[in-house]
Amino acid sequence: MKSPFPGMDPYIEACGLWGDFHHTLIADVKNVLAQTAPDRYLVRTGERAYLVLVGADDKESHLVLPDVSVSSPDRPAPPGGTALAEAATESGPVTMRAFIKEEYREAFVEIYEAEPEPRLVTCIEVLSPSNKRRGSPGWDLYLRKRQALLLGEANLVEIDLLRGGQRMPMLDPWPNSPYTILVGRPRRIPRCLVWPAYFQQPLPPVPVPLLKPDPDLRLELQPLIEAIYLRSRYARSIDYTKPLTPPLTRDEATWLEQQLHARQGSS
């Protein structure tokens, strides 16, 4: 069954499917670009890794020290500490979270000029939730890479298909849209082209810059997303009656109800 959203489906983000979706989309983007890029280019996937703290619900990209202080009448918690078991009794068990760090990996796509030696031409990034969590390792690592690309000689294609989180810093305000696609070219920096994207309409095609005189590659994201949704059977894992975070506006919620009603009628 197809998604009720003509554009990006925000429930992929909200229902814990993002990791699977991101991994698959990166692989599909790489394959499409490898098939369409001229022979003088190499298309490769890259990866960055960092440690994250595993939280109660999901990975939390915060390297924090564990707080194991427990307040008691005789020994108050130190300043700034958190009493994790204030309601504990001497005979009752206390539920505590183990301090576990796990390696987290983020993939991206890079296009290289093959000769006379490999040289980076364009980097394509699909942002992850950790990239949009200010102060996290994912934010810091990606922001440094982003700055290096924008100040260097390579092109940057930045695809943000996440409604949540903090957007990357820009001098000008971002479009009032849930999703954005940014293309930065070395000779035009600091000016970048940004396309707004929505879930109510198909995503716009993405221009992927190459070296002159080669024209941009045209990356059609919408067919890739729809194909991933179908073959991964995301409809079986998504409950469209649950509210979204961030919440939809009244008009958006009404639109979704109409889409779901039409979807049920056609099934």
Backbone bond lengths (Angstrom), bond angles and torsions (degrees), N, CA, C in turn:
res aa  C-N    CA-C-N  psi(-1)  N-CA   C-N-CA  omega(-1)  CA-C   N-CA-C  phi
1 M - - - 1.464 - - 1.519 109.49 -
2 K 1.327 116.26 137.06 1.457 121.09 -178.94 1.525 111.12 -75.74
3 S 1.308 115.79 159.50 1.464 121.18 175.11 1.526 109.51 -68.65
4 P 1.346 117.63 147.30 1.465 119.67 175.30 1.521 113.08 -74.55
5 F 1.314 117.66 -5.57 1.458 121.88 -178.20 1.527 110.06 -99.51
6 P 1.333 118.67 121.72 1.473 120.62 177.33 1.518 113.07 -64.76
7 G 1.339 117.47 -26.64 1.455 121.72 178.14 1.519 110.64 -103.89
8 M 1.322 116.99 -139.51 1.454 121.82 177.26 1.524 109.84 -68.94
9 D 1.323 116.68 136.55 1.464 121.27 178.56 1.528 108.79 -88.07
10 P 1.356 119.12 110.83 1.475 120.21 -177.28 1.517 113.30 -68.57
11 Y 1.323 118.61 -15.92 1.462 120.49 179.54 1.526 112.15 -73.70
12 I 1.322 117.50 -18.47 1.465 119.38 173.45 1.516 109.68 -62.37
13 E 1.315 115.99 -40.87 1.468 121.53 176.47 1.518 111.14 -69.66
14 A 1.340 117.01 -41.61 1.469 121.52 -171.36 1.521 113.50 -78.83
15 C 1.329 118.00 -21.82 1.467 121.03 -172.74 1.523 113.61 -104.85
16 G 1.328 117.56 19.38 1.458 120.58 175.30 1.509 115.32 75.28
17 L 1.334 117.33 20.64 1.455 121.37 -178.86 1.519 112.95 -100.23
18 W 1.332 116.40 1.75 1.462 118.89 -170.92 1.518 112.91 -62.74
19 G 1.324 118.10 -41.74 1.463 120.35 -178.25 1.525 111.90 -58.79
20 D 1.316 116.36 -45.69 1.457 120.76 178.61 1.524 110.76 -65.52
21 F 1.328 116.05 -43.26 1.460 120.87 -179.01 1.526 111.01 -64.11
22 H 1.320 117.37 -46.17 1.464 121.63 -177.93 1.522 111.04 -60.84
23 H 1.309 116.05 -46.59 1.467 120.86 -179.74 1.522 110.77 -59.46
24 T 1.339 116.62 -44.74 1.459 120.76 -177.65 1.524 111.48 -70.49
25 L 1.341 117.03 -40.75 1.460 120.26 -179.41 1.525 111.33 -63.90
26 I 1.324 117.65 -41.99 1.463 120.74 178.58 1.528 110.12 -59.95
27 A 1.327 116.74 -44.30 1.469 120.46 179.41 1.523 110.82 -62.90
28 D 1.338 117.50 -41.58 1.461 120.74 -179.30 1.527 111.63 -68.61
29 V 1.330 116.90 -39.75 1.462 120.68 177.31 1.527 110.03 -61.52
30 K 1.319 116.28 -44.32 1.456 120.41 179.18 1.518 111.25 -60.39
31 N 1.335 117.23 -43.96 1.460 120.43 -178.21 1.529 111.51 -66.01
32 V 1.331 117.05 -41.44 1.463 120.57 -179.87 1.524 110.40 -64.43
33 L 1.324 116.97 -46.44 1.459 119.60 -178.69 1.529 111.93 -67.82
34 A 1.328 116.82 -34.87 1.464 119.92 178.48 1.523 111.29 -64.99
35 Q 1.332 116.59 -31.17 1.461 120.66 -179.85 1.529 112.11 -78.12
36 T 1.327 117.03 -27.44 1.466 119.86 -174.05 1.527 114.13 -103.91
37 A 1.316 118.43 -16.69 1.468 120.72 -178.85 1.535 110.45 -71.06
38 P 1.329 117.83 142.42 1.479 120.38 175.68 1.527 111.23 -59.56
39 D 1.331 115.45 162.93 1.463 121.36 -174.32 1.526 113.14 -63.17
40 R 1.323 118.27 -20.34 1.464 119.75 -177.39 1.528 112.65 -75.27
41 Y 1.334 117.01 -3.62 1.469 121.00 -176.65 1.524 111.95 -114.59
42 L 1.319 114.62 151.99 1.462 123.14 171.33 1.524 108.36 -115.60
43 V 1.321 116.71 134.90 1.465 121.71 178.16 1.525 107.96 -112.56
44 R 1.323 115.85 123.18 1.455 121.27 -175.43 1.528 110.60 -133.86
45 T 1.316 115.54 157.12 1.465 120.23 170.65 1.517 108.32 -100.93
46 G 1.321 115.84 143.87 1.451 122.51 175.70 1.516 110.13 -122.71
47 E 1.310 116.28 175.44 1.459 120.06 -175.67 1.517 110.18 -152.93
48 R 1.322 116.84 140.45 1.457 121.25 170.15 1.524 107.42 -121.52
49 A 1.307 115.35 149.50 1.458 120.05 -175.31 1.519 109.90 -133.70
50 Y 1.329 115.93 149.81 1.454 121.80 175.84 1.518 108.51 -159.21
51 L 1.316 116.10 163.16 1.459 121.15 -179.18 1.517 110.42 -88.61
52 V 1.330 115.05 139.63 1.460 120.70 177.00 1.514 108.81 -129.20
53 L 1.319 115.47 156.82 1.450 122.05 176.62 1.521 108.66 -90.11
54 V 1.324 116.42 125.47 1.451 121.09 179.03 1.521 108.49 -79.12
55 G 1.331 116.82 118.78 1.457 122.09 -178.66 1.509 112.23 -93.06
56 A 1.317 115.26 -167.98 1.452 120.89 -176.87 1.518 111.44 -71.21
57 D 1.345 117.12 -35.19 1.453 120.50 -174.87 1.518 112.89 -104.79
58 D 1.325 117.06 -40.08 1.463 120.69 -175.19 1.510 107.65 -160.53
59 K 1.327 116.35 179.56 1.456 119.04 177.55 1.514 109.66 -63.75
60 E 1.317 116.54 133.45 1.453 121.76 176.50 1.520 107.63 -114.15
61 S 1.292 117.42 117.33 1.462 121.16 -176.39 1.522 110.77 -80.93
62 H 1.306 116.39 62.61 1.460 121.55 178.11 1.525 107.58 -135.68
63 L 1.315 116.97 116.53 1.452 119.72 175.17 1.522 107.76 -85.76
64 V 1.338 116.82 93.64 1.454 121.71 -176.35 1.513 109.36 -119.84
65 L 1.318 115.05 156.23 1.451 119.46 177.37 1.519 110.13 -81.79
66 P 1.339 117.85 141.54 1.453 119.25 -179.66 1.518 110.78 -68.77
67 D 1.304 116.91 143.02 1.453 122.39 177.79 1.519 107.31 -110.55
68 V 1.334 117.17 108.21 1.455 120.73 -175.71 1.519 111.22 -111.81
69 S 1.341 116.46 18.17 1.457 118.78 -179.00 1.518 110.10 -74.54
70 V 1.327 116.92 142.65 1.456 123.38 176.97 1.509 107.36 -127.30
71 S 1.325 116.45 124.74 1.453 118.78 -178.45 1.518 110.45 -78.53
72 S 1.306 116.29 148.23 1.462 122.18 176.08 1.521 107.28 -149.71
73 P 1.331 117.98 161.96 1.469 119.27 -179.61 1.521 112.70 -58.33
74 D 1.325 117.31 -32.80 1.454 119.94 -176.85 1.519 112.54 -88.35
75 R 1.324 117.01 -23.94 1.468 119.31 -175.11 1.525 109.23 -137.79
76 P 1.322 117.69 89.92 1.464 120.37 -178.63 1.521 111.30 -66.57
77 A 1.325 113.87 156.37 1.467 119.15 178.68 1.514 109.60 -65.60
78 P 1.329 118.58 145.86 1.468 121.43 178.83 1.504 110.36 -66.24
79 P 1.351 117.19 158.48 1.461 120.81 179.64 1.523 110.81 -56.27
80 G 1.334 114.96 136.19 1.455 119.69 178.64 1.508 113.68 82.39
81 G 1.314 118.91 -8.59 1.456 121.94 -179.41 1.504 111.07 -82.25
82 T 1.331 116.10 166.75 1.451 122.53 179.26 1.511 109.10 -119.60
83 A 1.297 116.49 128.80 1.450 120.30 177.45 1.511 108.41 -80.37
84 L 1.325 117.47 106.78 1.448 120.84 -175.40 1.524 112.47 -82.00
85 A 1.311 117.84 -15.32 1.456 119.56 -174.99 1.521 110.48 -138.94
86 E 1.321 115.94 51.85 1.452 119.57 -176.43 1.518 112.26 -63.48
87 A 1.340 115.96 -31.60 1.454 119.22 -176.22 1.527 112.75 -90.28
88 A 1.320 117.98 7.32 1.452 120.44 -175.77 1.525 111.05 -71.87
89 T 1.306 114.78 147.89 1.469 121.65 173.37 1.518 108.12 -113.96
90 E 1.320 116.06 167.89 1.454 119.26 -178.09 1.521 111.92 -65.11
91 S 1.331 118.09 -27.48 1.453 120.36 -175.52 1.523 113.34 -100.04
92 G 1.335 118.08 -16.18 1.456 120.43 -175.26 1.515 112.80 -94.52
93 P 1.326 117.28 149.96 1.469 120.80 177.76 1.518 111.39 -74.49
94 V 1.296 115.59 158.04 1.449 122.69 179.70 1.526 108.19 -119.80
95 T 1.310 117.16 132.13 1.458 121.32 176.05 1.520 109.06 -87.67
96 M 1.327 116.85 124.29 1.453 121.92 -179.74 1.523 109.37 -133.59
97 R 1.317 115.73 152.77 1.447 121.22 179.51 1.524 110.54 -94.46
98 A 1.305 116.80 131.41 1.467 120.92 177.56 1.520 109.99 -72.64
99 F 1.305 116.07 145.48 1.467 122.12 178.34 1.525 107.65 -86.56
100 I 1.335 116.71 103.90 1.451 122.08 -175.26 1.519 109.41 -128.52
101 K 1.316 116.56 124.96 1.452 121.48 173.87 1.523 109.12 -102.90
102 E 1.311 114.67 136.76 1.459 120.70 -178.56 1.522 109.28 -130.19
103 E 1.325 115.94 142.20 1.457 119.25 178.58 1.523 109.76 -74.11
104 Y 1.318 116.50 131.29 1.449 122.51 -179.38 1.518 108.20 -116.34
105 R 1.329 116.65 134.99 1.460 120.98 -175.57 1.529 110.62 -121.00
106 E 1.318 115.49 138.26 1.458 122.25 177.54 1.522 108.88 -123.94
107 A 1.326 115.80 128.39 1.455 120.73 -178.79 1.527 110.56 -100.52
108 F 1.311 115.56 154.58 1.456 122.69 177.25 1.520 107.88 -149.42
109 V 1.330 116.77 171.66 1.466 122.10 -178.10 1.519 108.77 -116.92
110 E 1.328 116.28 137.03 1.461 121.43 178.15 1.528 110.00 -128.85
111 I 1.321 114.95 142.05 1.463 121.85 176.28 1.524 108.31 -113.13
112 Y 1.326 116.32 127.66 1.463 122.24 -177.67 1.526 110.45 -116.61
113 E 1.316 115.81 145.81 1.455 120.51 164.19 1.524 107.06 -76.56
114 A 1.316 117.67 127.97 1.462 120.84 -170.74 1.520 113.40 -75.76
115 E 1.318 117.91 -37.84 1.468 120.84 -173.41 1.527 109.98 -130.28
116 P 1.335 117.82 152.51 1.468 127.69 5.52 1.523 113.58 -73.32
117 E 1.315 117.27 -20.20 1.461 121.87 171.60 1.517 106.64 -149.54
118 P 1.334 117.29 153.56 1.466 119.75 -176.14 1.529 112.22 -55.37
119 R 1.338 115.71 129.16 1.462 122.12 178.97 1.526 108.27 -136.39
120 L 1.331 116.30 130.30 1.454 120.22 -177.44 1.522 110.18 -66.26
121 V 1.336 115.67 128.64 1.458 121.94 179.19 1.521 110.84 -107.22
122 T 1.337 117.11 -47.11 1.464 121.41 -175.61 1.518 109.77 -147.06
123 C 1.313 115.47 139.81 1.464 121.74 174.28 1.526 107.99 -116.51
124 I 1.331 117.14 130.87 1.466 122.71 178.28 1.520 108.23 -111.91
125 E 1.310 116.04 117.65 1.464 122.81 -178.70 1.523 110.03 -115.36
126 V 1.330 116.33 130.74 1.461 122.67 168.79 1.527 106.07 -107.63
127 L 1.321 116.95 111.53 1.457 121.02 -171.26 1.520 111.98 -63.69
128 S 1.331 115.12 144.51 1.459 123.48 175.12 1.528 109.31 -105.52
129 P 1.334 118.24 163.48 1.470 119.80 178.20 1.522 113.29 -54.69
130 S 1.332 117.73 -37.38 1.468 119.69 -178.80 1.526 111.68 -68.11
131 N 1.338 117.70 -26.89 1.466 120.24 176.52 1.515 111.75 -67.88
132 K 1.343 117.44 -21.79 1.457 122.47 -176.54 1.527 112.33 -107.35
133 R 1.347 116.27 15.30 1.459 120.87 177.29 1.520 107.74 -107.09
134 R 1.336 115.03 99.46 1.468 120.83 -173.49 1.531 111.82 -55.30
135 G 1.327 115.82 132.66 1.455 121.52 177.84 1.508 114.62 87.61
136 S 1.326 118.37 -6.38 1.462 121.26 179.56 1.533 109.84 -83.11
137 P 1.339 117.84 162.54 1.466 119.53 175.98 1.524 112.19 -58.16
138 G 1.341 116.83 -37.74 1.462 119.74 178.59 1.512 112.35 -63.26
139 W 1.335 116.26 -40.44 1.473 121.26 177.21 1.523 110.73 -64.13
140 D 1.336 116.34 -49.86 1.460 121.16 -175.06 1.531 111.86 -63.89
141 L 1.333 116.28 -45.54 1.461 119.35 -178.58 1.523 111.40 -64.66
142 Y 1.341 116.21 -45.19 1.455 118.14 -178.74 1.526 111.50 -68.39
143 L 1.332 117.20 -38.84 1.457 119.62 -179.48 1.525 111.13 -61.97
144 R 1.326 117.31 -39.63 1.470 120.21 177.33 1.529 110.83 -64.55
145 K 1.331 116.02 -42.84 1.462 118.91 178.44 1.522 110.48 -64.75
146 R 1.326 116.77 -42.08 1.470 121.82 179.96 1.526 110.90 -59.42
147 Q 1.324 115.87 -45.28 1.464 120.13 178.93 1.526 111.26 -62.18
148 A 1.329 116.13 -42.17 1.464 120.01 -179.39 1.528 111.10 -64.16
149 L 1.341 116.84 -39.82 1.458 120.17 179.04 1.521 111.00 -66.95
150 L 1.331 116.71 -45.04 1.464 120.35 -177.50 1.523 112.10 -67.65
151 L 1.322 117.13 -26.00 1.460 120.83 179.03 1.526 112.79 -95.00
152 G 1.333 116.23 -5.84 1.452 120.38 -176.10 1.522 113.03 -100.46
153 E 1.324 115.24 -151.86 1.465 121.49 -174.57 1.521 112.49 -107.40
154 A 1.337 118.02 2.46 1.461 120.70 -178.30 1.524 110.51 -101.23
155 N 1.328 115.71 157.63 1.458 122.14 175.83 1.529 110.08 -85.65
156 L 1.329 116.15 151.85 1.458 122.08 176.78 1.517 109.21 -122.90
157 V 1.328 115.43 127.73 1.464 122.17 169.72 1.522 106.56 -115.65
158 E 1.329 116.03 114.70 1.464 122.24 -175.51 1.531 109.00 -115.55
159 I 1.320 116.86 115.66 1.456 123.34 -175.95 1.525 108.64 -110.13
160 D 1.311 116.25 115.09 1.465 121.95 -179.30 1.526 108.64 -110.56
161 L 1.326 116.44 104.68 1.463 122.88 -179.80 1.522 110.81 -110.61
162 L 1.334 116.28 28.43 1.462 122.42 -179.08 1.522 110.31 -118.27
163 R 1.340 116.87 130.63 1.458 120.31 177.75 1.523 110.75 -80.34
164 G 1.310 117.12 -29.94 1.454 121.06 -176.31 1.518 112.62 -86.65
165 G 1.340 114.79 168.66 1.453 120.57 174.76 1.517 113.67 88.36
166 Q 1.333 113.98 179.18 1.453 123.18 -177.95 1.519 110.11 -97.65
167 R 1.309 117.36 129.66 1.448 120.11 179.29 1.525 111.39 -73.69
168 M 1.325 114.79 159.02 1.457 120.79 -179.26 1.530 110.46 -63.40
169 P 1.339 117.51 147.10 1.472 120.38 -178.98 1.522 112.11 -66.55
170 M 1.329 115.46 133.41 1.469 123.32 176.48 1.519 107.92 -138.59
171 L 1.329 117.14 156.84 1.459 120.72 177.19 1.523 111.70 -72.76
172 D 1.328 116.20 -29.37 1.460 121.51 -179.78 1.530 109.66 -109.23
173 P 1.332 117.49 154.76 1.463 119.85 179.51 1.522 111.80 -66.77
174 W 1.318 115.85 143.79 1.456 121.30 176.36 1.532 109.98 -69.71
175 P 1.332 118.33 156.44 1.467 120.61 174.87 1.532 111.06 -60.36
176 N 1.307 115.42 152.25 1.461 120.68 178.90 1.520 109.47 -82.43
177 S 1.309 115.69 70.37 1.458 122.56 -179.02 1.526 108.12 -140.14
178 P 1.326 117.88 153.09 1.467 118.92 -178.10 1.517 113.39 -68.27
179 Y 1.333 117.35 -27.31 1.458 121.55 -176.79 1.535 109.68 -131.33
180 T 1.321 115.53 156.80 1.465 120.46 179.03 1.522 110.42 -143.52
181 I 1.324 114.61 154.54 1.458 122.19 174.08 1.522 107.12 -129.64
182 L 1.322 116.49 121.58 1.459 122.21 -176.69 1.521 109.93 -114.10
183 V 1.340 115.65 137.86 1.460 121.39 173.48 1.521 108.51 -127.52
184 G 1.324 115.55 119.70 1.453 121.81 177.80 1.514 110.76 -113.39
185 R 1.321 115.97 126.65 1.459 122.05 179.50 1.526 108.68 -113.26
186 P 1.332 118.73 136.87 1.476 121.65 -172.54 1.520 114.41 -52.14
187 R 1.312 118.14 -42.29 1.459 120.34 -174.58 1.524 112.87 -75.78
188 R 1.317 117.68 -9.58 1.462 120.63 -177.67 1.523 113.33 -111.54
189 I 1.318 117.15 -4.12 1.463 120.88 179.38 1.528 108.94 -62.71
190 P 1.345 120.47 138.70 1.468 126.62 12.98 1.520 115.18 -85.47
191 R 1.317 118.57 2.08 1.458 119.77 -179.68 1.527 110.31 -79.27
192 C 1.331 115.21 127.23 1.458 122.51 176.45 1.524 108.69 -122.32
193 L 1.312 116.26 152.56 1.456 120.94 173.49 1.521 108.74 -92.91
194 V 1.330 115.88 131.92 1.460 121.46 -178.66 1.522 109.03 -127.55
195 W 1.335 115.06 127.47 1.454 121.02 176.20 1.525 109.65 -104.30
196 P 1.325 119.11 126.51 1.468 119.96 172.02 1.524 109.88 -72.53
197 A 1.321 116.49 147.83 1.464 121.35 179.60 1.520 108.86 -138.06
198 Y 1.327 115.24 152.02 1.467 120.84 -171.43 1.523 110.17 -136.63
199 F 1.335 115.20 166.04 1.461 118.41 174.12 1.525 111.82 -91.92
200 Q 1.344 118.46 -14.20 1.466 121.31 -179.79 1.524 113.04 -82.39
201 Q 1.338 118.14 -9.64 1.456 121.41 -178.61 1.522 109.46 -146.01
202 P 1.326 117.27 155.35 1.473 119.41 -177.88 1.523 112.37 -57.04
203 L 1.321 115.46 147.86 1.456 121.03 178.50 1.523 109.97 -67.95
204 P 1.325 116.81 145.71 1.467 119.27 179.11 1.526 110.73 -71.73
205 P 1.331 117.88 153.42 1.472 119.88 174.15 1.522 110.01 -64.56
206 V 1.316 115.95 149.17 1.467 121.81 -176.20 1.518 109.63 -105.84
207 P 1.349 118.32 122.69 1.464 119.50 173.47 1.535 110.44 -78.63
208 V 1.301 116.42 126.75 1.468 121.60 -179.98 1.527 107.78 -109.85
209 P 1.337 117.87 106.54 1.468 120.54 -174.18 1.527 112.96 -68.05
210 L 1.327 114.48 146.48 1.453 122.94 172.60 1.525 107.89 -123.89
211 L 1.314 116.80 -170.62 1.460 121.32 176.73 1.516 109.73 -81.45
212 K 1.305 116.28 146.27 1.466 120.04 174.33 1.519 109.60 -68.00
213 P 1.326 117.81 141.60 1.469 127.77 12.84 1.520 113.90 -95.54
214 D 1.339 118.62 14.06 1.458 120.59 -176.66 1.529 110.78 -70.63
215 P 1.327 118.16 135.71 1.466 120.49 177.64 1.520 110.85 -73.05
216 D 1.325 115.02 163.22 1.458 120.11 177.02 1.528 110.62 -60.72
217 L 1.328 115.94 146.88 1.454 120.43 167.31 1.528 108.51 -78.59
218 R 1.306 116.39 150.05 1.463 121.59 179.92 1.527 108.05 -107.87
219 L 1.317 115.45 112.79 1.463 121.21 -179.17 1.531 109.22 -101.81
220 E 1.310 116.09 113.27 1.467 122.17 177.87 1.525 108.69 -91.68
221 L 1.322 115.73 102.52 1.461 120.30 -177.65 1.529 113.17 -75.38
222 Q 1.325 116.51 -37.92 1.458 119.15 -171.76 1.532 113.49 -59.04
223 P 1.323 119.48 -46.92 1.476 117.97 177.23 1.525 112.98 -61.42
224 L 1.337 117.61 -34.35 1.466 120.23 178.37 1.520 110.47 -64.77
225 I 1.334 117.08 -44.74 1.463 121.31 -178.68 1.522 110.60 -64.59
226 E 1.317 116.78 -42.49 1.464 119.94 -179.76 1.518 111.22 -65.25
227 A 1.323 117.52 -38.65 1.457 120.80 179.01 1.526 111.38 -67.13
228 I 1.341 116.81 -40.16 1.465 120.38 177.31 1.524 110.40 -62.43
229 Y 1.324 116.75 -43.79 1.464 121.85 -179.72 1.528 110.79 -57.98
230 L 1.337 116.21 -44.73 1.465 120.16 -176.10 1.523 111.97 -71.28
231 R 1.330 117.06 -51.26 1.461 117.94 -174.71 1.527 112.94 -73.69
232 S 1.335 116.91 -22.88 1.464 120.14 176.02 1.529 112.03 -86.65
233 R 1.343 116.70 -7.67 1.464 122.97 177.73 1.528 111.48 55.66
234 Y 1.328 114.68 46.72 1.464 119.46 -179.74 1.520 112.29 -63.20
235 A 1.325 117.99 -26.15 1.466 120.31 -179.54 1.523 111.77 -57.88
236 R 1.331 117.17 -28.57 1.465 120.54 179.92 1.530 112.21 -74.20
237 S 1.326 116.99 -18.45 1.470 120.71 -176.08 1.521 113.08 -107.81
238 I 1.331 117.62 0.63 1.456 121.04 -174.93 1.516 110.59 -114.52
239 D 1.318 116.15 130.84 1.465 123.22 173.85 1.528 107.33 -106.63
240 Y 1.314 116.82 102.87 1.455 121.26 -175.69 1.530 113.03 -76.50
241 T 1.321 117.75 -2.63 1.463 119.60 175.96 1.520 112.04 -85.84
242 K 1.328 117.56 -11.85 1.461 120.69 -179.53 1.526 110.12 -80.87
243 P 1.346 116.86 145.48 1.471 119.45 179.49 1.528 110.86 -69.72
244 L 1.319 115.03 152.63 1.452 121.40 179.27 1.517 111.08 -93.69
245 T 1.316 115.62 155.08 1.453 122.75 171.58 1.525 108.07 -126.89
246 P 1.338 118.90 118.89 1.462 128.68 -2.46 1.526 111.44 -62.32
247 P 1.348 117.52 152.30 1.462 119.87 -176.58 1.523 112.03 -68.22
248 L 1.322 115.55 154.49 1.450 120.89 174.73 1.521 109.99 -76.57
249 T 1.318 116.38 154.33 1.457 119.95 172.34 1.531 108.55 -72.67
250 R 1.320 116.14 169.67 1.458 119.59 -179.96 1.538 110.92 -59.79
251 D 1.325 116.23 -44.74 1.466 119.80 -179.82 1.531 111.16 -64.85
252 E 1.316 116.65 -39.52 1.463 119.68 178.68 1.519 111.52 -66.28
253 A 1.341 116.51 -40.56 1.453 120.18 178.85 1.529 111.08 -64.41
254 T 1.329 116.74 -40.26 1.467 120.71 176.96 1.521 110.50 -63.45
255 W 1.319 116.68 -43.46 1.463 121.32 178.02 1.527 110.56 -59.50
256 L 1.350 117.15 -43.39 1.463 120.63 -179.25 1.528 111.02 -64.71
257 E 1.319 117.78 -40.81 1.465 120.44 177.45 1.524 110.86 -58.68
258 Q 1.308 116.49 -41.07 1.458 120.43 178.78 1.533 111.09 -66.18
259 Q 1.336 116.35 -39.37 1.459 120.17 178.66 1.516 111.10 -65.16
260 L 1.321 116.51 -42.40 1.464 120.59 -178.80 1.529 110.36 -67.52
261 H 1.319 116.50 -38.51 1.467 120.40 178.17 1.530 110.33 -62.96
262 A 1.341 116.13 -44.65 1.460 119.79 177.79 1.521 111.33 -65.03
263 R 1.324 116.25 -35.55 1.474 120.88 179.55 1.519 110.82 -64.61
264 Q 1.344 116.49 -42.49 1.465 120.69 179.37 1.527 111.17 -66.87
265 G 1.353 115.19 -35.89 1.440 118.56 -179.45 1.515 113.42 -68.29
266 S 1.344 116.26 -28.00 1.460 119.95 -177.90 1.526 112.79 -91.28
267 S 1.343 117.10 -7.91 1.465 120.35 -178.25 1.510 112.29 -84.67
